[in-house]
């Protein structure tokens, strides 16, 4: 379809320029030309020559220039002649064709359609109409994964992920920022979120093994309609943000497993501060030393079992009881009682959340 678009533009330019002009695709084949006899001709080596040039390259009686769409070189335009006028024509055509291709992709590309839904750039009433135009199945089940890259690599993050998911009819890889790539993955009905987490773990392992890059991945819940992709994208984004605060050791975080952290993350900071003041009115949480907090963490991990916790910490049972008593005297909360333990656990999470929030001046 893009070749037909190019051919239409080239045909209209023919009389105005009065020179042979054409387009070469990524395989080095002429796909559109004002001289129909040249269509299908192979011109190898042009892309390599242009890669060493800052803008245009002229040889064998033609001037060549890349057509750039969204920062990617989509093809090459050529104009008969190696003079300054040929260079100006090539520059003009490269810009024009790049803009035309960009607008064409925006209108007819499924990936652009998915991106606009996710970012709430399309009215809900238009989603159904547009999906029919693109022959989209709106009832398929999908999940959104946001893959955040850390560090710099020679290969673009988008290219890394796109190479892992070549089926563009079912899976959509979308650039969101310099370090964020979104994967909209089609899944079977009834897919368990643990299966998606395994997929995400496989992506992270592959990226680390093949490209030596670290990533964090936020996973949405599974949605069953195009209109819900905006919600799924927000869920995946929240997964990354909440995971960064409460699950710093994890690089795969799913929305469905955020637990109480999801609730705390959406609370106003003033409400959180009031809660901490009420819970620790007898003493400050900051007064607890690192050793005591590590003891508390281990106590929670071992389901409030004193014997098991003391064994894991390699301390005498009486030493652990002494530390728990110290906390009770300071805060009034006896962590051996379930309700008190829950309150203290939530308070620790709230404190962590407030610490992660940027200070406003």
C-alpha positions, 0 to 999 in steps of 0.5 A, spaced: 500 500 500 505 504 501 508 503 494 502 505 491 502 511 495 509 513 493 507 511 486 502 516 486 506 522 489 512 521 484 507 521 478 504 527 480 511 530 481 514 528 474 511 534 470 513 539 475 520 536 476 522 534 469 527 529 471 527 522 473 525 521 480 524 514 484 523 510 491 528 505 493 525 500 498 529 497 504 531 491 500 535 496 495 529 495 489 526 501 486 518 500 488 516 507 485 519 511 479 517 516 474 520 512 469 516 505 469 521 501 466 526 502 472 521 499 477 523 493 480 530 494 478 535 493 484 540 498 486 544 495 491 549 499 496 546 505 496 543 505 503 551 503 505 553 509 501 548 514 504 550 511 511 556 515 511 553 521 508 550 526 513 545 528 508 545 526 500 550 522 496 550 523 488 553 517 484 552 514 477 548 520 475 543 520 480 542 524 487 540 519 493 537 521 500 534 517 505 526 518 507 525 519 514 519 517 518 519 518 525 526 517 526 527 511 522 529 511 515 523 508 511 526 508 504 531 512 499 528 517 494 533 519 488 533 524 483 536 524 476 542 528 476 548 530 481 548 538 481 545 542 486 538 543 483 538 535 484 540 535 491 534 540 492 529 536 489 531 530 493 531 534 499 524 537 498 522 530 496 525 526 502 521 531 507 514 531 503 514 523 502 516 522 509 511 527 512 506 523 507 508 516 509 507 519 517 500 521 516 498 515 512 501 510 517 497 514 523 491 513 519 491 506 517 497 503 521 494 498 526 500 500 531 498 507 531 491 506 532 493 501 538 497 507 541 492 512 540 487 508 544 492 507 550 494 514 550 486 516 550 487 520 544 481 517 540 474 518 542 471 512 545 465 513 539 471 513 534 474 506 536 469 502 533 468 505 527 476 505 526 477 498 528 472 496 522 476 500 517 482 496 520 479 490 520 480 489 527 477 484 532 475 488 538 473 482 542 480 479 542 483 478 549 490 482 550 495 484 556 499 490 556 506 490 558 511 496 559 518 495 558 523 500 561 530 499 559 536 502 564 542 504 561 545 505 553 545 500 548 547 500 541 541 497 539 534 501 540 529 498 545 524 498 540 528 494 535 530 489 541 523 488 543 520 488 535 525 482 533 522 478 539 515 479 537 515 479 529 507 477 528 505 484 527 497 481 526 497 479 533 502 483 537 504 490 537 510 493 539 510 501 540 515 506 542 513 511 548 519 514 550 526 513 549 527 508 555 520 505 555 517 500 550 510 497 550 508 490 548 500 489 547 500 482 547 494 478 544 492 472 549 487 466 550 481 467 554 482 465 561 490 466 561 492 466 568 496 472 570 502 467 572 503 465 565 504 473 563 509 474 568 513 468 565 513 471 559 515 477 562 521 474 565 523 470 559 523 477 555 527 480 561 532 474 561 533 474 553 534 482 553 539 481 558 543 475 555 543 477 548 543 485 549 546 485 556 541 490 558 537 490 564 529 492 564 523 492 569 516 490 566 510 492 569 504 488 567 496 490 566 490 485 567 487 482 561 482 486 558 477 483 553 476 489 548 479 495 545 476 500 549 479 497 555 486 498 553 487 505 556 485 502 562 490 496 561 496 501 559 495 505 566 495 499 570 501 497 567 504 504 568 502 503 576 505 497 576 512 500 575 511 506 579 508 501 585 513 496 584 519 501 584 516 503 591 514 497 595 518 491 591 525 494 589 528 487 588 523 485 583 523 487 576 517 484 574 511 487 577 503 485 575 497 490 577 493 484 580 499 482 585 500 489 587 496 488 594 495 493 599 501 497 595 496 499 590 491 502 595 497 506 598 500 509 592 493 512 590 492 515 597 493 523 598 500 524 602 496 528 607 492 522 609 498 518 609 501 523 614 495 523 619 495 516 619 502 515 621 502 521 626 496 517 629 499 510 629 506 512 632 503 518 637 507 514 642 514 514 639 517 516 632 518 510 627 524 513 625 527 512 632 527 504 630 534 502 628 536 498 622 537 492 626 530 492 629 527 494 622 530 487 619 528 483 625 520 486 624 521 484 616 523 477 618 518 476 623 513 478 618 516 473 612 515 468 617 508 469 619 509 472 626 512 465 628 517 467 634 521 460 634 522 460 626 524 467 626 529 467 631 532 460 628 532 464 621 536 470 624 540 466 628 538 469 635 536 466 641 528 466 642 529 471 648 533 476 644 527 476 639 522 477 644 526 483 647 526 486 641 519 485 640 518 488 647 522 494 645 517 496 639 511 495 643 514 500 648 515 505 643 509 504 639 504 501 643 503 495 638 505 488 640 507 485 633 505 478 636 498 480 635 495 480 628 491 486 628 497 490 631 502 487 626 497 489 620 497 496 622 505 496 623 506 493 616 501 498 613 505 504 617 511 501 614 509 501 607 506 508 608 512 511 610 516 508 604 511 511 600 512 518 603 519 517 602 519 516 595 515 522 593 518 528 591 519 534 596 515 540 593 518 547 594 
